Amino acid sequence: MKITIDKNCCKGCGICLAICPKGIFIKSKKRNNYGTNMPEASKEQTCVFCRMCERQCPDGAIDVKKEEN
């Protein structure tokens, strides 16, 4: 799984942290373009590809892709 978060779009709302059934996201020390801490996918290997984070992100900042072997 490859989860990317667009620093230019993410405003740090935290919806992805709350919505993820596997608790993949954490608040990172990285700042987004709005100056707030943005989320980070810390446990991508546990992702079940439900894509709830991608669908619920109000800014379209999250992209979830299955990596091909």
PyRosetta script that sets phi, psi and omega in degrees:
from pyrosetta import init, pose_from_sequence

init()
pose = pose_from_sequence("MKITIDKNCCKGCGICLAICPKGIFIKSKKRNNYGTNMPEASKEQTCVFCRMCERQCPDGAIDVKKEEN")
pose.set_psi(1, 141.3)
pose.set_omega(1, 175.8)
pose.set_phi(2, -127.1)
pose.set_psi(2, 115.9)
pose.set_omega(2, 179.7)
pose.set_phi(3, -113.7)
pose.set_psi(3, 120.3)
pose.set_omega(3, 178.2)
pose.set_phi(4, -118.0)
pose.set_psi(4, 144.8)
pose.set_omega(4, 178.9)
pose.set_phi(5, -122.8)
pose.set_psi(5, 121.4)
pose.set_omega(5, -177.4)
pose.set_phi(6, -77.6)
pose.set_psi(6, 112.8)
pose.set_omega(6, -178.4)
pose.set_phi(7, -61.8)
pose.set_psi(7, -28.6)
pose.set_omega(7, -179.2)
pose.set_phi(8, -75.0)
pose.set_psi(8, -24.5)
pose.set_omega(8, -177.2)
pose.set_phi(9, -103.8)
pose.set_psi(9, -34.5)
pose.set_omega(9, -176.2)
pose.set_phi(10, -64.0)
pose.set_psi(10, 130.9)
pose.set_omega(10, 176.9)
pose.set_phi(11, -110.5)
pose.set_psi(11, 6.3)
pose.set_omega(11, 175.3)
pose.set_phi(12, 75.5)
pose.set_psi(12, 32.3)
pose.set_omega(12, -176.2)
pose.set_phi(13, -70.0)
pose.set_psi(13, -26.4)
pose.set_omega(13, 177.9)
pose.set_phi(14, 87.0)
pose.set_psi(14, 5.0)
pose.set_omega(14, 179.6)
pose.set_phi(15, -60.2)
pose.set_psi(15, -41.2)
pose.set_omega(15, -179.0)
pose.set_phi(16, -62.5)
pose.set_psi(16, -36.3)
pose.set_omega(16, 178.0)
pose.set_phi(17, -63.6)
pose.set_psi(17, -39.7)
pose.set_omega(17, -177.3)
pose.set_phi(18, -78.9)
pose.set_psi(18, -32.8)
pose.set_omega(18, -171.2)
pose.set_phi(19, -87.5)
pose.set_psi(19, -24.2)
pose.set_omega(19, -174.6)
pose.set_phi(20, -67.4)
pose.set_psi(20, 119.4)
pose.set_omega(20, -179.2)
pose.set_phi(21, -68.6)
pose.set_psi(21, -17.9)
pose.set_omega(21, -179.0)
pose.set_phi(22, -104.2)
pose.set_psi(22, -0.3)
pose.set_omega(22, 178.0)
pose.set_phi(23, 62.6)
pose.set_psi(23, 38.2)
pose.set_omega(23, -175.8)
pose.set_phi(24, -69.7)
pose.set_psi(24, -33.1)
pose.set_omega(24, -172.4)
pose.set_phi(25, -90.2)
pose.set_psi(25, 143.9)
pose.set_omega(25, 173.0)
pose.set_phi(26, -132.3)
pose.set_psi(26, 158.8)
pose.set_omega(26, 173.0)
pose.set_phi(27, -76.4)
pose.set_psi(27, 125.3)
pose.set_omega(27, -179.9)
pose.set_phi(28, -95.9)
pose.set_psi(28, 175.6)
pose.set_omega(28, 175.9)
pose.set_phi(29, -87.0)
pose.set_psi(29, -7.2)
pose.set_omega(29, 178.7)
pose.set_phi(30, -71.3)
pose.set_psi(30, 140.2)
pose.set_omega(30, 178.4)
pose.set_phi(31, -102.3)
pose.set_psi(31, 144.1)
pose.set_omega(31, 176.3)
pose.set_phi(32, -89.4)
pose.set_psi(32, -174.8)
pose.set_omega(32, -179.0)
pose.set_phi(33, -69.6)
pose.set_psi(33, -11.5)
pose.set_omega(33, 177.9)
pose.set_phi(34, -92.6)
pose.set_psi(34, -5.7)
pose.set_omega(34, 179.0)
pose.set_phi(35, 88.8)
pose.set_psi(35, 5.2)
pose.set_omega(35, 179.1)
pose.set_phi(36, -103.5)
pose.set_psi(36, 160.7)
pose.set_omega(36, 177.5)
pose.set_phi(37, -70.0)
pose.set_psi(37, 130.8)
pose.set_omega(37, -179.9)
pose.set_phi(38, -98.9)
pose.set_psi(38, 161.6)
pose.set_omega(38, 179.2)
pose.set_phi(39, -74.0)
pose.set_psi(39, 162.7)
pose.set_omega(39, 177.1)
pose.set_phi(40, -139.2)
pose.set_psi(40, 138.1)
pose.set_omega(40, 176.9)
pose.set_phi(41, -81.9)
pose.set_psi(41, 105.6)
pose.set_omega(41, -174.1)
pose.set_phi(42, -93.1)
pose.set_psi(42, -22.5)
pose.set_omega(42, -177.2)
pose.set_phi(43, -130.5)
pose.set_psi(43, 58.0)
pose.set_omega(43, -177.0)
pose.set_phi(44, -56.2)
pose.set_psi(44, -31.1)
pose.set_omega(44, -177.1)
pose.set_phi(45, -65.4)
pose.set_psi(45, -18.9)
pose.set_omega(45, 178.9)
pose.set_phi(46, -93.5)
pose.set_psi(46, -0.5)
pose.set_omega(46, -179.6)
pose.set_phi(47, -62.1)
pose.set_psi(47, 134.6)
pose.set_omega(47, 179.4)
pose.set_phi(48, -103.4)
pose.set_psi(48, 10.2)
pose.set_omega(48, 176.3)
pose.set_phi(49, 59.7)
pose.set_psi(49, 37.6)
pose.set_omega(49, 176.2)
pose.set_phi(50, -77.1)
pose.set_psi(50, -23.2)
pose.set_omega(50, 177.6)
pose.set_phi(51, 62.2)
pose.set_psi(51, 22.2)
pose.set_omega(51, 177.9)
pose.set_phi(52, -62.5)
pose.set_psi(52, -39.3)
pose.set_omega(52, 179.6)
pose.set_phi(53, -61.2)
pose.set_psi(53, -42.8)
pose.set_omega(53, -179.7)
pose.set_phi(54, -65.0)
pose.set_psi(54, -42.6)
pose.set_omega(54, -177.9)
pose.set_phi(55, -74.3)
pose.set_psi(55, -32.8)
pose.set_omega(55, -176.0)
pose.set_phi(56, -90.0)
pose.set_psi(56, -12.6)
pose.set_omega(56, 179.9)
pose.set_phi(57, -65.6)
pose.set_psi(57, 118.0)
pose.set_omega(57, -175.9)
pose.set_phi(58, -68.8)
pose.set_psi(58, -15.0)
pose.set_omega(58, -177.1)
pose.set_phi(59, -109.6)
pose.set_psi(59, 2.0)
pose.set_omega(59, -179.6)
pose.set_phi(60, 62.6)
pose.set_psi(60, 32.9)
pose.set_omega(60, -174.5)
pose.set_phi(61, -87.1)
pose.set_psi(61, -11.4)
pose.set_omega(61, -175.2)
pose.set_phi(62, -108.7)
pose.set_psi(62, 135.8)
pose.set_omega(62, 177.8)
pose.set_phi(63, -128.7)
pose.set_psi(63, 122.4)
pose.set_omega(63, 180.0)
pose.set_phi(64, -114.6)
pose.set_psi(64, 125.0)
pose.set_omega(64, -179.6)
pose.set_phi(65, -133.6)
pose.set_psi(65, 143.5)
pose.set_omega(65, 172.2)
pose.set_phi(66, -82.1)
pose.set_psi(66, 131.0)
pose.set_omega(66, 177.1)
pose.set_phi(67, -83.7)
pose.set_psi(67, 134.7)
pose.set_omega(67, 178.7)
pose.set_phi(68, -89.0)
pose.set_psi(68, 141.3)
pose.set_omega(68, -178.7)
pose.set_phi(69, -85.6)
pose.dump_pdb("model.pdb")
